[in-house]
Amino acid sequence: MLTSLDLLEKIAATPTPWHAVQNVKTALEEKGFSHLPAWENQSFGAGDFYVTRNGSALIALRIPEGLNPEKASFRVTAAHGDSPCFRVKPDGMLTGNQPRLNTELYGGSIHSSWMDTPLGLAGRVMLRTEEGIVPKLIFSQKPVAVIPNTAPHLRPMNDGLVLDPKCDLIPLCAGGDLKEMIVEILKESGEDFPKDAVVGWDLSLVIPEKGQVIGSAEEGLLVSPRLDDLECVYTCLEGFLAAEGPENVISVFALFDNEETGSLSYAGAAGTFLKDVLARVLPDERQRQAAFARSFFVSADNAHALHPNHPELSDGQNAPRMNGGIVIKYNAAQRYMSDGFSGAVFAEICRKASVPVQTFANRADKRGGSTLGNLSEAQVPMRGVDIGLPQLAMHSARETAGCKDVDYMVRGITAFYSEDFSLSDEGLQWN
């Protein structure tokens, strides 16, 4: 069973969405899953499979033996592997009195949390070879850059200063040639390429250090980069792999990219990836649409916990606490896909598994964010629910969550994939 300490190890090894896919692929293959390339458009038979897109999104499926397409349904969990960070631009260096990396913001970060901390370089690079262009993943845990604050002697720093991304958030580095930095990082991992072989990159500056536990690993707090949303990625994956699905239920685990920038991309939840893969499972459109009507979708993305220093920012009746259990998220404007029925279904599954459930809704004057569920729903029409684990400092370079909630999510997701139930307009029926 995945523990909070296990989770910190996995997050530390997952600096970018490309690493998330690589690490999930490894876990799947260790369990006997087979890779089916997206460009081979054959239908799936019974077995355990995964498909990737752009190296940064992945869908895994468990298709039972003897599946009856006339009675089939899908059980889906979805999470995202991207996090706010600083992406390196194509022309990656700036000149001046100190070498600087030419970056831009990816997602909506808390800017101040990135200041004065050593930053690693991670992502994928494109390398020219005699056979063509090959992508390689890199991750420099040895720091390569820092974003320095300005001293309060030189300008006011504690009186509502707004940091300007085009000057205040430019990282300093020690070297003046990005390609040389990339080649050195490749050498450290045993890859030897000349500088002129580097022809492109998707690189980010990331927090390279492993997160830590405050208090006990069972009931304390996790402080780590990228809890949003790698905590949900790895807990959902654990539940997916641990469960044995009922007859005629196709279990699906989806890992998307680009949630932090709206999901409208080739590898995002608003794209066609999930729809395309499920069409390969049930090629007959009539059977597939009927299966959608019997199916259930769990969108897993962390939720705002009640902030002890600012309780006034939350809806007092719908403000989850860390270490208090899985959060079901609601929004009247349908920025989350949960409704009264889908929330009750998931809560009942958790009740049977003795997993505590909390609710989240924004304070009435706050718009809040959206996530994967309602975007995916436009492509694959299923009932569904938005859930997450409660955390503080969402979009900070380091975020805080509860250790106990890791176990709650694994148990809840395992139960979701395992329970034998049917859905219809008449409600939920246990089989």
C-alpha positions, 0 to 999 in steps of 0.5 A: 500500500502506498504510504506518505513517504512512498508518495514523496519519493515518487513525486521527487522523481517526477519533475515534469509531465514527461517524467510522470508518464515515464514513471507510470509506464514503468509501474504499469509494465511491472504489472504486465501491461502492454503498450499499444501505440496510438498510431496503430488503430487496432481494437483492443481485446481482453488484457491490460494495456496503455496508450500514450500521447505526446509523451506527456499523457497516458491512458491505461485500461483493464479489459476483462475476459469475456466482456459482453459489449452489450453490457459493458461500462467504463470506470474512469479516474483522471488526474494531471501530471503538470504543475505551475513552473517556469518553462525555458523559451526556444532561445533559452539564454539572456545576456547581461552582467550575469547569465540568465535563463530566458523563461516564461510562466507556465500556469498560475504560480504563487510567484514569491514562493519560487524566490531564492530557492535552488532550481533544477532543470527537467523535461525533454530534449530533442536530439539529432541522430543519424536515424532522425530526431530522438526525444530524451528525458533529463532531470538535473537535481543539481541546481542550475539556477536561482531567482533572487529577490531584491534587498529591502534596502533597495526598494520596498519588499513587504508592502504589497510589491507585485513581482513583474515576470519580465524582470523580477522572475528571470532566473540567474544561472552560472553558465552562459550556454543552455545547450552546454548545460543540457549536454552536461546533464546528459553526460551525468546520466550516461548519454554522450551527445555533442552540443550541435545534436541538441535541436529542441527542448521542452524544459522547466525549472523545478524544485528538485528536492524531495518533500518532507513530513512534519510530524509523523508519517501516519498523521502529520503533514506533507510539504512537497512540490507538485502535490497538485496533482501528483498526489492524485496521480499516484494514489489513483494509480495505486487504487487502479492497480490494486483493484479487481473490477467486476464483470463487464467493467472496463477500468480506465486510468487517465493521466493528462497534461496541460491542466494548468493552462486550460487542458485544450491541447493534444494531450489535455483533458479537453482534447480527444485522447480519451474519446479516441482510446475508448473508441478503440475499446468499443468500436461500435458507436451504439454499444459505446454510447450505451456503455457511456450511459452506464459508466462513471468518471472520477476527476481527481485534482486536489482541493483547497483545505480550510486555511487556519490563518484565514478561515474567512476565505472559505465557505464555513460549511463546505471547507475540508480539513487536512487529514479529514478524508477525500473531498467531493467538490461542487460548483453551481456553475458546473466548473466541477462535474459533481451533482447531487447524484454523482456525489452521493454515489461516490460518497456511498462507495467510500462509506462502504470502504470506511473512507471519510468524505468531505465537501468543498464549495467556494464561498459565494463571492469567489469564482474558483477554478475548474479542472478535468471533469467537466472538460472531459465530459464534453468528449465522453458523456458519463456521469461523474464526480470531481474529487481531490485531497485537501491541501494548502498553498495550491500553486506554491512551489511547495504545497502542504497536505495531510499524511492520512489522506494518502491512505484514504484516497488509495482505499477510496479509489480501490473501492471505486474500481472494485465495487459491483454496482450498476447505474441507470436513471433509476439510480445506483443498484448494488449487484 
